[in-house]
Amino acid sequence: QVQLVESGGGLVQAGGSLRLSCAASGRTFTDYAMGWFRQGPGKEREIVACISWTGGKQYYTDSVKGRFTISRVNAKNTVYLQMNSLKPEDTAAYYCAARRIIGDYAYTEGYDIWGQGTQVTVSS
């Protein structure tokens, strides 16, 4: 089972960019689909982006399409979320997540391994 640690959050002005990283440890990293989720103040947790174990398939929630990019480098045991054109409504705690796979899909459900979260705050 993998363990996940996020980094790269911080305070940024609207229109700016941040790159989140998720470092994974474990012997079977390539057997996992990966996702990024977020939870803003007073809001429910929501999906942001997911990626298949090969990186060839990706999913994005509508609010971030065209602005965010999820990627993974399995040889480095790392998943990234590049966030451009940030808006105040992107302010949230961002969590990296993983799940075991039965196929090379960008799974949107079934994530049960979670990192500790990294805070992203976008000022107007």
Steps between C-alpha positions, in 0.01 A plus 500: 500500500633844406544796733444853366647839593385821328700820463498824301203685647515863604360848454471638147323791335211445261629417154814339636621140491598225740631147449401240755702182543405169656789272594410134538682217670433131459589208279193505273458866401427413136203286608312810621285763338553844655279799564493851641209615716432825682288634782436874531387679817146395587477273195489128431801318360494493121694327228747712303687265266586133460755309296536137394797293612678549167416872485329455164147573622396806700184646651434862603204657673337770288612792717871432439502383137746703295673633812628195692711209374555171681804289415708220646855374466495144623879467494510782759198376699347846464168652391464869415220753472595809299254778580490807275272805488407448863179652632393581858246217479792257461592567863490165680697226665620272222541126556679236299332159490564151363308181430583154375396438141347222294564680170673802350225752570485851649285380789279764662385284792643252746796700632593377847861609556546867584776750561493758778402791276663827395332839526450721193380856559426733207462870579297745291 
